[in-house]
Amino acid sequence: MPHETLWEIAKAEVEKKGINGSEGDGVEFGEKSVFFIGSKNAVIDEPPKSTLALEYTYGRRAKGHNTPKDIAHFWELGGGISLLDLISIPITSDTLRMFSLVLVLDLSKPNDLWPTMENLLQATKSHVDKVIMKLGKMNSKAVSEMRQKIWNNMQKDHPDREIIDPFPVPLVIIGSKYDIFQDFESEKRKVICKTLRFVAHYYGASLMFTSKSEALLLKIRGVINQLAFGIDKSKSICVDQNKPLFITAGLDSFSQIGSPPIPENDIGKLHAHSPMELWKKVYEKLFPPKSINTLKDIKDPARDPQYAESEVDEMRIQKDQELEQYKRNSSKSWKQIELDS
């Protein structure tokens, strides 16, 4: 039976390699970090498993007896966009040079898709940019090498090379629940596919759709292996909106994607200041986003049902009651002081 989440797949790949916590005399090198972020409960299969606010695991990959080992760190942010402050934990000046980001989007909830994607990518990019500035002051060569590595995904003679704005770290966008998405109306699938292709290509990212299909999961495992251990990238490509998309970074083009799916007469009415903003307006015209408060759910994870634990919650309620009592007592004390004075 396939694993239920991409996080489960990543951990399974670690265990399958026989590398989780293995010991040896080899010198560890090439430490890579893969960070999973995305839609809340964007699982491949049902029912969804709750994710801690921030989960971590790691794996080692031995290349041979007494030879250096590769090590991969896997992080997953829970709670959709409600826990953006935790993004800073796995992304540091020590990890950034070998860092990859996996954005998982729930294709079955198209109205949440753009705001979720926008909020997570903006928050991550903002923090990455700060870390790059800090790293640049200490090691400008490392920053230059990072930028060059990102641009290497795009051929030097690619027609869009001067137009795109690559994400500062390698980015993979995964659309989950394709089995539900494939039953959408053709026009809705067209808009979602073209929009995600534009966003992925603009950011120099890979894009792929997946579900509980074993064939699709196999492709995802290959992608995770590539990010974590440098396995060769897949050269296969599928841009057919009637099939699960699979497009490796640098293999798409704006000419193949085409213009936003809206009548030409309506494009001028949207008053967009950039291509990204234009695509956003076109997308949200068909899939109006929910309010940001609804998307962020509960800001305090201690009150989120996803992380419920009876003993902890009972203690929390008791402490809250004690705090309220303290506040009331303090208020009475100050009033008494005022009266006495």
N, C-alpha and C positions, 0 to 999 in steps of 0.2 A: 504494500500500500504506500502511495507517495507521501512524503512528509508534508505537513500542513502549512508551514510557513517557509519563507526564504531563509529565515534565521535557522530553522530546523535543517534545511538543506545544507547551509554553510557548516553547521556543526557535524552533520553526517559526513560531509566531505573530509573534514578533519579526522574523524574517527576511522573512515575507510582507508585513509592513507597510513593509518597506524602511527600517527604523529602526535596525538594529543597527550602532552606531558611526558613524552619519551625522553629517556636519558641517554647521554653519550658523551664522548670526549671531543667531538667536533666543535669548532668555533662557530657560533651562530652569526649569520650575516643576512643582509637583504631583508630586514624586518619590514613587512608591509602591514598596513592597517586598512581594513574595509569597514565602512560605516554605513549601516542600513538605517534609512529614515523613510517616512512616508505616511500614507493615509492610515488612520486608526483602524485596526482590524483588517488590513489589506492582505488577507490570507489567500492561499491558493485553494484550500479546501475548507469545508465546514466540519465541526464548529470551530470558531477561532479560539486560540489559546491566549490568555492574558500575558502581556509582556511587562516586565518590571520597568520602572522609569528609564533605566539605562542598563542594558545587559552586556556582559563581556565574556568572551571565551578566547582561547588562542590555540594554535597548532604548530607543530614542527614537521618539516618534511626533510627526511634524510635522503641524500643523493647517493650515498654509498658508505661503506665501512670507513670510519675515521676521516670522513670528508666533512667540510662545512655544511651546516644545515640552514635551510630557509625557515623563517618563523613568520606566522601571520596572526595578526590581532583582529578579532571580529567584535564589532560594537553594534548594538541595535537600540535606537531611541524609541521608547513607547509613547503612546498618547497622542499620536498625530502631531498637530501643531501646538498642543497645550503645554509642551515642556521644552520650548525652544532654548531656554537658558542653559540646558544641559549640553548643548552642542559644543560648548567650549571645552568640555572634559576630554574627549578623545582627540581633538584637533589642537596640537601644540607645535612649537617650533622643532621639537624632537621627532614628531611623527609625520609632519607635513610633507616631507620630501618623498615619502613612499606611501602616500595616502590616496585612497579611492573612495568615492561616494556612490552609493546605490540608492536611488530614489524610487520607492515602490508606490504606485498609484492604483487606486481601486477603480477599474474601468466600469464597474457596475453602478457607480455613483458619479455620473458625469457633472452634476451640479457642484459637487465638492472638489472636483479635480483641479481646476485652475487655481482657486485660492489656496488649496493645500500645497500644490506645486510651487506657487509664487512665494508663499510665506516661508516654506522650508528652504528653498534655494536662496532667497534673499538673506535670510538669517545666517545660513551657512556661509554664503559668499562674503557677507559682511565680516564674520569672524575670521575666515580664511585670509581675507585682505589685511586684517590687522596683524595676524600672525606673520604673513609675508613681509609686511613692513618691519616688524621686529626682527625677523630672521635676516632681512636684507642688511640691517645695520651690523649684524654680527658676521654674516657670510653671504656677501652679494653674489659670489660665484654659484652658490647652491640655488639661489633664487633664479638666476639666469638659466641654469640647467633645468630647473623645473619648468620654466616657461617654454624652453626649447622642446622639452619632452612632450608637452601638451600639443605644440604645433606639429610635431612629427606625425600625428594621426592624420593630418591633412596633406595631401600631395602638393608639392610646390607649384604645380601648374593647375591646381583645382580652380575653377572659375569663381568660386565663392570665397576664396582665401582672404580677400580684402574686405569682405562684408561681415563674416562671422565674428563672434566675440567669445572665444573658448572659455569655459568655466576654469577657474584657477587650479583645480585638481581633476583627475580623470573622473568622469561622471557616466553612470549607466542608469537609464530610466527604464523601469520595468512596469508594464501594465498588467495587473493581476486580475483574476476572475474573467478571463477571456471567454470561458464557457457560457457566462451570462451575457457578456458584451456581444457575442456573435449572433444573438437573437434580437438585437436592437434593429430598428428600421435602418435601411440602407443609407439614407441621408445623414442620420445621426452618427453612424459608424464612420462615414466619410469625413465629417467635420472633426471628430475626435482623432482619427488617424492622421489627417493632414496637419492638424494643430500640433499634435505631439511630434510629428516628423519635423515640423518647422522648429519647434523649441529645441529638440534634441540636436538638430543640425546646427542651429545658431550657436549653441553652447559647445559644439564639438563633442557631443555625447553619443553613446550607443543607445539604441532603443529596441526593446523587445517585449512581446506580449507572452503571457504564460497562464496556465491553469493547472488543473489536476491531471492533465494528460501526461503520461510518462515520457512521451517523445519531447514535449516542451520542457519538462523538468530536466531532461538530459542536457538540453541546450543551456539551461540556466546553470547547471552544475559546471559545465564547461566555462561559462563566463566567470563564475566565482573562482574557479581554479586559476583562470588567467589573471584575475585581479590579485589573488592571494599569493600565487606561486610563480607567476610569469609564464604560464603555459601559453603556447602560441594562440593568437586570436583566430577566431573563426572568420573565414572569408565569405561565408554564405550570406545571402541577402534575400529578403522577401518584403516587397513594398505593396503587395496586393491587399487592399482593404478588406477583401473577403477571406483572408487568411491571417494567421497570427504574424504580426510584423516582426521582423528580425533584421536590424540594420546596424552594422558595426560602424563606429565613429569614423567619419571621413568618407563613407561610401555613398552618402546621399547627396542631393544637390537641390538648390532652390528651384531650378528649372523643372526638375522632375516632380517636386512637391506641388508646384503651381501656386497661383494666387489664392488668397483667402476665399473660401466658398461662400460668396455673397455677390449679388448683382453689382456690376460695375457702377451703376448709378447711385448705389447706396454707400459705396466706399468713401466718397467725398463727404458724406454727411456725418461720418464717425469722428472727424477731427482728432485723429491719432497723431502723436508726435514722433513715433518710431514704428518700425515694422512689428516689433514685439507687442506694442500697445495696440496696433491695428488688429493683430491676430487675437489678442485678448478680447477686444470689443466684439469682434465677429463671433468668437466662441461663446461669450457670455450673453450674446443676443439670443442664441438657441438654448443655452444652459445657464440661466440666471443663477448666480451663487447665493447660497444661504447667508444669513447674517454672520459676521465674524464671531459674534458671541456664541452662536450655535456651533460653529466649527471648532472653536477653542474648547468647547465643553466646559470642564471644571478646571479652573486655573490651579487650584490647590490639589495636588495628587493625593494628599491624605484624605480627601473627601470623595475621591473618584471610586465608584463601585468596582472598577477594573482591578484595583489593588486592595480590595477588602480582605481583612483578616480579623475575625471576631475578637480575639483576645486583645489585639492592638487597638482595634476600634473602640472596645469597651474602655480601655485605659485612656484613649484620646477623649472620649465623652466625659469621663471622670475629671480629667485635667481641664477640659473646657469649662466644666461646671465650677471647678475650684477657682479658675481664672475669673469667671464672672462673679463669683462670690467675693473674691479678692477686690475686684473693681468696685463692687457695691460697698464693701467695708471701707475701702480707701476713700470713696466719695463721702461716706458718712463721717469719716474721721476729719476730712478737710472742712466739711460743713461745721462740725463741732468746734474745730480750731477757730474758724471765722466767728462763731457765736461767742466763744470765750474771749476773743480779742475785742 
